[in-house]
Amino acid sequence: QVQLQESGGGSVQAGGSLRLSCAVSSSIYSIDCMGWFRQTPGKEREGVSTIARRRGSTSYADSVKGRFTIAQDNTKRTLYLQMNSLKPEDTAMYYCAARVSALTCALAASDYNYWGQGTQVTVSS
């Protein structure tokens, strides 16, 4: 069983930065992909960024390319999302997710097996 815990959310003004962290409190050996997703009320959960744990390859939603950076520290079993140049439309609950038995790490929320409880990010104009 993989357990995930996000932290680092908060409120910032547009143009500001935040760094989200996701701690994995279990072995990461079985995890092939990790990612960040976000959701606002009444909308489906959308993929923000993913990383292939062993290869290190990354993917990003078009809306965050050039502003967000995903990173991992396997020794600390922690996933990060550095968010710069934040915009009001980035306001959402952000979730960390993990996927096992995967060949690719797409931005599809339905592909992921384990989820954290989320951390709120609010960007004011």
Secondary structure as the mmCIF struct_conf table of DSSP 4:
data_model
#
loop_
_struct_conf.conf_type_id
_struct_conf.id
_struct_conf.beg_label_comp_id
_struct_conf.beg_label_asym_id
_struct_conf.beg_label_seq_id
_struct_conf.end_label_comp_id
_struct_conf.end_label_asym_id
_struct_conf.end_label_seq_id
STRN STRN1 LEU A 4 SER A 7
STRN STRN2 GLY A 10 GLN A 13
TURN_TY1_P TURN_TY1_P1 ALA A 14 GLY A 15
STRN STRN3 LEU A 18 VAL A 24
BEND BEND1 SER A 26 SER A 26
TURN_TY1_P TURN_TY1_P2 TYR A 29 SER A 30
STRN STRN4 ILE A 31 GLN A 39
TURN_TY1_P TURN_TY1_P3 PRO A 41 GLY A 42
BEND BEND2 LYS A 43 LYS A 43
STRN STRN5 GLU A 46 ALA A 52
TURN_TY1_P TURN_TY1_P4 ARG A 53 ARG A 55
STRN STRN6 THR A 58 TYR A 60
TURN_TY1_P TURN_TY1_P5 ASP A 62 ARG A 67
STRN STRN7 PHE A 68 ASP A 73
TURN_TY1_P TURN_TY1_P6 ASN A 74 ARG A 77
STRN STRN8 THR A 78 MET A 83
BEND BEND3 SER A 85 SER A 85
HELX_RH_3T_P HELX_RH_3T_P1 PRO A 88 ASP A 90
STRN STRN9 ALA A 92 VAL A 100
BEND BEND4 SER A 101 SER A 101
BEND BEND5 LEU A 103 LEU A 103
BEND BEND6 LEU A 107 LEU A 107
HELX_RH_3T_P HELX_RH_3T_P2 ALA A 109 ASP A 111
STRN STRN10 TYR A 114 TRP A 115
STRN STRN11 THR A 119 SER A 124
#
